Amino acid sequence: MVNKVLIIDDDKTNIFALKAVLKAKGYHCLSALGAEEGIHLLQTDKEVAVVLMDMMMPGMDGYQAIYEMNSSENLKDIPVIAVTAQAMVGDRERCMEAGAVGYVSKPINVDELTQLLKQYIF
């Protein structure tokens, strides 16, 4: 069973909190402090089942990162759940149109997130 989750977020505090919660629920977590690092990790670790992608990051943002993943034959089938502090009208739709399979806003509702993860990790 592969239950590895890659958390891509430019905020170390967010990564720390998400890792702690997900590890307590039995998930294996990797993290990257930016989209470029996250995409590199995905290319080297074939066991990542789901990506939790912060959408607002300096440099390559989550939207660009999803586009890059979808353009790659090796990465396009890895589901991405958008994680964002932006909870404005239309943000969910924008994330889904970019290619995310799910959307959670910060602060994260852990029950909502684990329900989403269960759809992609068996």
N, C-alpha and C positions, 0 to 999 in steps of 0.2 A: 504494500500500500504506500503510495506516495502522497504525503500530506504536507509537502514543503511549500511554504508561503514566502514570497519575496516582497518585502516592504521597501518601497522607494519613496523617500521623503527627505527634504533638505533640513528637517528639524530633528536633531538627535533626541529631544525630549519625546516627540511623537513616536519615534521608532522605539525608544525604550518602553514606553507605556504599551504600545501595541504588541511588542514582543512578549512582555510580561503576561498580558491577558491571553494571548494566543498560545503561549507555551503552557499556561495553566490548563488550557483546554485540549492539550495533546498535539498541537501543531508544531512542526519544525519550522523555524523562521530564519531567513537570511535578510540582510538589509543592505541598502545602498543609499548614500547621501545625495544622489543625483541621478538623473535619467541615463546619462552616458554610462555611469558605473553600473547601473541596474541592467542595461541592455548587454553590457559586457558579461555580467554575471550570468544572465540568461543564456548567452552563447556558450558558456563553459560548463554550466550546471544543468544537465538535461532532466533533473528530477523536480524542478519547480512546477507545481501544479497550478498555482494562481499568483497573480501579481496584485498587490494593493498599491495603487499609484496615486501619489499626491499630484494634483493637477496644476498647482501654482508653485513652480520652482524657478530659481534663476537659471540662466543658460537654457538648456532644453527643458521645456515644460512638459506636463503630462500629456497634453494633446499631441505635441510633436513626437513624444516617445511612443504613444500608441500608434501613430502613423508609421514610425520606423519599424515597430514590431509587426504591424500588418503588412509591411512591404517586404518582410523577410520570410522566406519559405520555412525556415526553421522555427520562427517565433510566432507566426500568425495565428496558430491554434491555441496559444496560451491565453486563458481568459484574464482580463484585466478588470478589477473593480476600482472605480474612481473614488478617491478619498479627498474631500475638499472642504475647506472652511467656507467656501462660497456656497451659500444656500439661497441664492437669489432665484427669482422666477426665471425659468429657462435653463438653469445650470445643469439640472439632471438631463434634460433633453440634449444639451450641447455635448455632454460627456458620452451619452449613448450614441449620438450621431458620429462621434469621433471613433467609436469602436469599443467602448467599455461595455461589459456585460452586466454591470451593476454599479450602484452609486450609494455611497454613504457620506453624510456630512459630519464635520467635526463640531462639537465633541461627539465622538463615535458612540453609537448605541451598540454595545457589545452583542446583545441578542440578535439585533438586525444583521450585524456583520457575520456572526457565526451561521445564521440561516443562509445567507448568501454563499458563504464558503462551502457549506454542506452540499450545495448544488453542483459544485465543481470538484470537490475532494471526496473520494469514496473510502 
